[in-house]
Amino acid sequence: MSAALWLDALARRFPELLDELAPSPGRAPAGPRGPRPTGGGSSPVRLFVSDTLRDITDGVAELEEAVRERLALRPVRPAPVPVRLRRIAGVLDRIDADADLAAHVEDEARRMARRCAHALGDPEQMIRLPGRCRGCSSVSLRAFPERDEVRCVNPVCDRPPVQDAGADTGADTGTDARTDAREAA
């Protein structure tokens, strides 16, 4: 996935994280272990959600500052996370011209989007791929788009995961992982 997709995912999910921090009375918040029974009062603040909010808020502020400094852009006023994310997305064409900065922005956006999704209780997406693993001949190939990885999930297979999902997956299908993942989704 590109930085634009990670930034968009984070911008869409961040407001949900704010809602999770202060749930309404009687609402069972979604958590890493699923919904809990509701009681008579409001739910207590969950520290992992609070920590995630702080981490993402600080991370987005630091990322915007780093981008503006690296691109020699003038400093801007502090703003809420969604506004900062839009500002970063607005200069992605300039970010892409600097390979190191582009990699840093994508890595940080991916990290924060994953952390947000985890705090909201989302499981990692996994896509079954057609074909057989060249290492063990099982039909256990899976794509993990969030990690940009394809691996055989057969516990006895010793084939290492393929880190670049655009590369050969080790399957005997004759297609690459991105094509397989798009068709499977």
N, C-alpha and C positions, 0 to 999 in steps of 0.2 A: 504494500500500500504506500501511497505517497504521503508527504507531509500534509497536503491539502485535505486528504481524506481523514487523517488522524485529527487534524485541527477541527474539521467539521464534526466528527464524531464527538470530540470533547465539548464543542460548543453546544451540541444538541443534548448531551447527557448531563452537563454541569448543573443546569437548573433542577434536574431530578435529584441530584445530590443535595442541593439546598433544601428541597422538600423533605428529604429523608432526615435531615438534621433536626428539624422541629416538626415531628408528626402531630397530626391533630388528635384530640382526645378520642380514645376508643379505637384507633386505627392500629392495625398490626403491621409494623414496618417490615419490609423485606430485608433479610439479612443473609449472611453467608450460610446460615443453616436453615433458611426458610422462614416463613412467618411465625410469629409467636402468638399465643393466645392473648386476647385483649383483656384488660382489667377495667376497673372503674375510672381511673384517672388517665392522664396523658402518659405516654411512654417516656422513659428517661432518655437523656441525650446519650447516644452511643459514641464512645470515644473514637472508635476506628473511623466513623464517618467524619467527626470533627477533625481528626488528624489528616484525613484524606483531603478535606476542604482546604485546610491550611497548606498542605503540601502542594496542591494544585494551584491555589492562589499565589503562593510564593513562587512556584515554578514558572507560571505564566508571566508574572511580573519580571522575573530574572531573564526569562527567554526573550521577552520583548526588549528589555534593556540591552541584552547581548546583540540582538539583531540590529537594533538601531545604532549601536556603537560600531559594529563591524561594517555596516553599510554607510557609515558617516551621515546618518540622519539626525536631525535635531531632536532633542529630548521632548517628550510630550507629558501632559498631565497624567497623574494616576487615574485609572478607570477600572470599572468592574471587569471581571474575567472575560465575559462574552465580548466586550468592546475591545479588549486587548487582543483576543484571538482574531477578531475581524481585522485589526490593524496588521497583525502578523501575516494573515492570509492575503491582505492587500499588497504586500511587497514580496510575495512568493516568487514572482518572475525574477526579481533582483537577487533573492536568496538562492535560487537555482543556479545562478551564474557563478556562485562561490561553492565549490563542491564540499569543502569542509563545513561551511555554515549550513548547507542544505542537509548534510548527514546529521549534524547536531540538532537541527530543528525537527527533522523527522524522528530521530531517536527520542527526544524529549516529549514530543507530541504523542508518540506511541506509548511511552512510559506513563504519561499522565492519563491518557484515555483508558489504558488497561487498568490503572489503579482506580479510576472512577467506576469503570464497569464492575470491578471486583467488589468495591464498596456497595454497589447497588445489587449485588448478588447474582450477576450474570455469569454463566459458565463460559468457558472458552469455546469458541466455535470450532467444530471439527467436521471435515467433509470427506466422505468415503470416495476413494478414487477407483476407477475400473482398472483391471489388469492385475498381474501378479508381481510380487516382489522378486527381483532377480537374485536376492540373497537366500531366501527360504522357500520361494515358489508359493507362498500363501497369498490369499486375496485380502491382505491386511494393510494396504497402503492408505494413509490418511493425510490430508492437507490441513495444516494449522495456519490459516491466513494471518492471524495476529502475530505469530512468530516468524512468518514468511518461511515456513519449513514444511517439508514433506518427509514422513517417516513411516516405516513399517511398525505396526503396533503389536505384532506377534512377539510374545515375551521371549521366545527362544531365538529370534533373529538377531544376528550380531551386526547387521548392516547399519552404518551410521546414518543419521538423518541428513537430508539434503537441505542446506541452509538457503540457497537461492531457489525460490519456487519457480523461476523461469528456466532452471536447468533441468537436465534429464533426471527423472524421478527414480530410475531403477526399475520401472515397470516395463513389461514387454508389450505395451499398447501402441507405441510409436508416436505418442503425443507428449506435450510437456505439462507440467503441473498446473500452470495457470489456465490452460485450455480445459483440462480435466475439472479443475475446481469451478470454473465458470459454468460448465455444462452440468455439473452436479448440483449447483446451487439453485 
